[in-house]
Amino acid sequence: MARGWPALTAFYLETWRVQKSCATSSVLEFFAELCPRLQDLELPLDLSTLPPNPRVSTHRLYNLAGRGFICEAGVKTVAKYLDVLFPRLKYMERNESWPTVKIWKELDVARKEYQAAREDSERSRFLANLAMGVVH
């Protein structure tokens, strides 16, 4: 499905009626790879299984919304995965009535922590290169 929409900027799949999550980490990776302009993504998620080595991406997804089940490895693992796949992600929407809202809130906090740490590391690397005259 994602293969046919390379110019797609928003994708919404109604999630409030879904009883069981359906989109896995593989689906997220397809969207990241095949829909480079995608900024808003809402779909039911099942993140109970994550790849051992997620694809590093420069995707500019801005908003992710959906319910999901966090993998057994925990919130931090899923947050790190989302940061690697969607490093520019700013918002993670959740409906306060979802049973998983507490986990989504924890996930959003952890994702922001990873994002801030990565940005600090990138800034430090840039400044070190600048000091050595390596910056182009």
N, C-alpha and C positions, 0 to 999 in steps of 0.2 A: 504494500500500500504506500509506504513512504517513498519508495523508488519513483513513483509517478508524480510526486509533488515537490520537486527541488526548490520551487519558489514559495512554498508554503510558509506563512508567517504566524499562523495561529491554528491550533487544532484543539477542538473541544469535543470530548465524548462524555455524554451525560453520566455522571457518577453517582448521583444521589439514589438511584433506584437499583444500583448494582449490589447484589448480595455477596458476590465473591469477586475478589480482585482478579484482573485478567492480564494486564500488561506486565511483562517481566523485564528484567534488566536488559535482555536482548532487544526488546522493543525500544527501550530508551536509546540503546546504542545505534540501532537503525535510524531513529530520528536524528540523532547527533551526526551521523555520517551522511545521510541522504537528504536531509532538510536543513542546509546551512543557514537559511534565513529565518528559521523558526524562532519566535520570541515568546510565544505563549503556548503552553501545553497543559491540557487537563484531560486526564484519563484515569481509570481505576488501575492501581498499581499493586503488584505482588513482588516485593523486593526481598522475599524470603531466601532467595538464592542469588548470589552475586558471583561474577567471574573472578578467578584468583588474580588475574592481571588485567584490570580494566584498561580500555583504550584511552590514552591521554588525548584530550580534545581541546580545541580553542573555540568551541561552539559558544554562541552568544545568547543562548536561551536566557530569558529575563525572568519569566514567571513559570513555576511548576505548581500545578494543583492536582490533587487526587488523594484518594485514601490508599492506604497500603499496609502491608504487614512487614515489619522490620525483620531482617534476617537474624538468625540465632546469634550471630557474632555481635550484635548490638547496634545501638544508635550511632556510635562513633564510626563504625565500619561503613555503614550506609552513608553517613555524612561525608566521609572521605571519598567514597565512590562517586557521589553526586558532584563533589568539588572537582574531581579529576575529569568527569564527563562534561560538566557544565560549569566551567570556572567563573563565568560572569553572572551566574544565577543570583538574582537579588531578592525575589519573593517566593515563598512557599505558602500557597493559600491552603487553608483548611476550613472546614465547616465545624463550628463549635459543637454541633450535635453528633458528629461522627464518634464512634466508640474509640477510634484510634487518635483522637485529637491530642491527648497528652503526649503520645509518642511523636506525633508530627511536630509539636512545639519543641520537644527535646531535640529532635532531628534538625530543626531550623537553627536552633542555638548552636549546636555542634558544627553544622555546616558553616555558619558565619565565623566560628572560631578557626576552622581550617582555612577558610578563605582569607581571613586577616593574617594568619601565620604565613600563608603562601605569598600574599602581597608584600609582607614585611621582608621575606626572604628575597623576592624579586627586586625590591627596592635596594636592599643591602648589596646584592650582586651587581646591580646597575651602578651604585655609588662606588663600589670597589673597582669596577671596570673603568669608570670615569676617572678615578684617581690615577689609574695606571695608563690612561690615554687609549683605552681599547674600544671605547664607545664610538659607533659609527654615526 
